[in-house]
Amino acid sequence: MELSTPILITGSAGFVGRNLIEALRQRGYTNLLCFDRSCTPDMLADFCRRAGFVVHLAGINRPKDPSEFYTGNSDLTDTLLAALETAGNPAPVLVTSSVQAELDNDYGKSKREAEQAVFAHGERCGSPVYVFRMEGVFGKWCRPNYNSVVATFCHNAANGLPLSVRDPDFSLPLVYIDDVVQCILDAFDGNVMCDRSRYPICRIYPVYEITLGQLAETIQSFAAGRIPAASNVLEQKLYSTYLSYLPAD
């Protein structure tokens, strides 16, 4: 994709959005249409007219009321797609979803509805669409005590706070933010890894597995001064994440 192509990024102020925008700017992309909660519906409509590629990251995962799952996930996706169709814009659309879309809870249902809307949009408009179901994402700029145990553990260990481990044998599938960003960048050229056994669902890779107990021990060892071996890729990524939570002094 040309570096001057207008790229609409919803949720641009969030964890994935911040990392994606930084990576795009480092690579020379100059026309980023950043949409976040401070933007108006008119701005979204304008961005949808101009966009050459859409990266839809915005969503809700920790609402005060379950109805907000649908407002912030499926309803917002419907609004975005309607604006693209009103503008007659067949730009490719990439949406980040969650592996919880397979579950029968409000969060999962709202994500699944958003996925189905995107697939239907692609069929109606002939637009390329990419739906990424992501495991737990970790990395720099992720908010601790919110929705990432890695961020919480790293923040606590870096600041001398205790780590709470409820089930040390619980297995966590994790993906690293730089890998998420790279998979999005690959999609700009249509290079994606999809599971077409059910739907053309795209997956972030690589996926790492670690137990909650192992994760806590590993991060605590960083706070004690251990530097991981270069051959352990997951520990290297966890270590980079840990360093980003150290106090500035």
Protein Blocks (a to p, Z undefined) as FASTA:
>chain_A
ZZklccddehklmmklmmmmmmmmmnopabdcdddfkbcfklmmmmmmmpmbdcdfbdcf
bdfbfklmmmmmmmmmmmmmmmmmmnopabdcdddddfklmpccfklmmmmmmmmmmmmm
mmmnopacddddddddedehiaehilbmklmmmmmmmnopacddfblmbccddddfklmm
mmmmmmmnopacddfklbccddddddddddfklmmmmmmmmmnopacdfklmmlmmmmmm
mmmmpcfZZ
